[in-house]
């Protein structure tokens, strides 16, 4: 499904059939970007969501900045992307990042029940409905995804990103210089 040079989240988002994300734990960085590429997102109490890339001198590069705006609106997306702070599952439900919340031991059952209800619908109608849902903002999303990936690539070569990644590995605060 994944293509070389193409973020996995983009391939997941382009999958023709409905995709459900069931999150039971932290969905940070690329993990949240994969969740955002899914059609339906559900979570267990205790799950957390974050795009912490700015803390290590980087940027979400697999659709996080673009899909998050569509999921939670510009104000909450800006707060999450610019601070890197995690969002607890209850808040994720409140802001629309996830559609349902379950106890951890009930999450798989909820996901399975939902998948069976979706799968029981007319296949051609599901494909058409997913295409329509995807088309709602697709032109703007495509341009935003291209910009995000270009900027992510540029940031990947900076001293700040090297410092941020080293600080993360060494469990210390980064010393960014703007280079």
URMOTA-V80741 format. One line per field, one symbol per residue. phi: phi as a letter, one per 20 degrees, with the letter a starting at -180 (. if undefined). A space follows every 50 residues. Layout:
phi: ???
This chain:
phi: .fdgmdgggffffegfegcddddcqfcdlgfffffffefcccbegnfcca degffcmcbgccogfeffgffcnfffffgfffemffdfgfffffenfceb ccfgfdffffffffffffffefgfffffffffffffoffffffffffgff fgffffdefgfffffffffelcffdfdnd
